[in-house]
Amino acid sequence: MEFVLDASVTLTWAFPDEWHEAAIRAKETLETPGGAGLVPALWWFEVRNILIVHERRGRITAEGTTHFLNQLAELDIRVVPTIDDAVLLRVARELRLSVYDASYLALAMERQIKLATLDQRLETAARSVNVSLLA
């Protein structure tokens, strides 16, 4: 099963004290044959940036970051290179989302698949346009 994976779910896997049921289900889905997470290209930058921020705060080491990124590389996470600009901007404007968050929602809308997120604003926006959440 394919679903859109956002950075908020992904990063909980790096920090055990932040684990959430929805994040556990997303990881289990990725580890199931046929399970795949689709992500907009910005996802890799978001994930790496958050890891670096947490390195600076002392929550994770450089080695921990490398280990986590290697673990992610073993999962079936597929970068979708482009999302139609008109759709992306419309979603951001109409739902009052950042373009970053809109990229996840627009991808889920385009592919007609579920969205895995822990971001409350993004969850609310998804529900408002009838995008199902991976729960």
Secondary structure, 3 states (H helix, E strand, C coil): CEEEECHHHHHHCCCHHHCCHHHHHHHHHHCCCCCEEEEECHHHHHHHHHHHHHHHCCCCCHHHHHHHHHHHHCCCEEEECCCCHHHHHHHHHHHCCCHHHHHHHHHHHHHCCEEECCCHHHHHHHHHCCCCECC
